[in-house]
Amino acid sequence: MRAAALSEASLGPAARTTDDQPSSVLRIKAVRKLYRDLEAIRNVSFDVADGEFLSLLGPSGCGKSTLLMMVAGLIDSTEGEIAVNGKAVAGPRREVGVVFQQPVLLPWRKVLDNVLFPIELLKLPRSQYEKRAMDLLAMAKIEDFAHHLPRQLSGGMRQRVSICRALIHDPRILLMDEPFSALDALTRDEMGVELLRIWQANRKTVIFVTHSIREAVLLSDRVLVMGRRPSTIVEELAIDLPRPRHIAMTEDESFNRFVRTLRKAIEASHAS
Amino acid sequence: MPARLREYATELAWPVGISLAMLGMWELAVRELGIRSIILPPPSEIAEAIIARHDLLLTHLWPSLYLTVLGFALSVVGGVLVAVLITYSTIVRKGFYPVIIVSQVIPKISIAPLFIVWFGTGTMSGLLLAFLVAFFPMTINAAMGFQAVDEDIHRMARTFMGTRWQIFWKIRMPNALPYIFAGMKISITLAIIGVIVSEFVASQEGIGYLIKLAGGLLDTPLMMAAIQGHEPIVRLLLKAGADADVRVHGGLTAAEFAAKYNHASLSRVLVCSQRQSGVAAIGPQCRGIVGYVH
């Protein structure tokens, strides 16, 4: 019930409007990234539809995090175009929320104050967002810890706080940079399903970076496979498994067919 | 909250208990081993002296305390400001920061005499020396605190469109607070040392002045001669202008020392040489005493 109320609230101010490209929230066109003479990313292009859950899958060091940070506006691209809602990205934007590999919570702030931190930075009225913060914490099942300090929480709980923080200002796009890679395998599966539940309620556009094939298949509508440096997109695969998804699905043959296809694509990119 | 209060009481009980036990052992050791109080006075005698001379001590405590607190406060403000410059200015960080650290090799106390030459013997020298010695640990600690922000936290704040100003006040400052407090802990003791040393070098007031004065008095040949009961030397010193009125710690005069160490006639000579003991003392019993200088 709470989740339903929240999704309604989140549709409030930033309600979806139809613009020139009604379905494309993010457009990446011929993006290239050089670090001095090292080519990290070569000619990457793709569109992300509104409300889509897209995964960027690839081995470590393939530049998928770099790509994500370029979308977040933290790194400039050398060539090409990145546009959010039709506007070129020139720096961090309000429409984007980021979840990092580590929870990066401020250790001296209580959980609730950590979740409200973006509100402070954006100079929005805190009182109006306190209820939303509590609702988000409730949805992530950590509302009992709202007044605890981060160090009193487990790793999984801290990452939940970090997800709530990324959603507090109701961004249209949620960027997740291997958010569960620091967690143990059991917590990781559980967090994936939790994330899907939150996403289902909010219907954000999610771009999810991971090096776990299983995770990518379990969560995504579409998976883009990135090869080794200089990396491009070597495979694109739509995952048309039914939703809502749950961990039991990982046993299904259809699930494993997607996993095999993606593994082959990755292996092929290694060989070349 | 009685539970919290009890916790606080136990917290306090340990250091207080240990301190009292150590003072007790000190007192006992001095008494049992028969150590002369001029070598090591027992705590009870020190307490007595503090009570007896409280007006003198307070008079000299005030200027020292005032300079220490002021010098410390200036060093905290100055240190934090310079640390901000180190954090945000490349020129200061790359150019001045190494110089500041290397300059630590010079013991700043050693330039105290120079300060006296430049700024005189007044409060200015004491204040500057206190500031100077307390300033560096403050700066280095605060600079470390401002810069020890996790790169990920910095990145996170930037994705939420945090400005430099916001990142300073909401991230760098709270992050640096433990470092700043650690710096303050070092600086306050250094500020006291700075003040005391400047008073040692040249001053007319303050605890440092008092310590030096007392130290000087302790060495007064008159006192030593009185303790030893060496009458010819005492007479010689009195003739040469030694002051029989001077008191050492605990308020003893040379006459009282002589009496304490059973040199009665010598004590009489010394009493008769005192000016402050008044006309009453210079009675008939002083007539004919060679040491009588009045």
Interface residues (C-beta under 8 A of the other chain):
Chain A: A72 G73 L74 P92 R93 R94 V96 G97 V98 F100 Q102 V104 L106 W108 F117 P118 E120 L121 L122 H169
Chain B: D150 D152 I153 R155 M156 A157 R158 T159 F160 M161 G162 T163 Q166 K170 I171 P174 N175
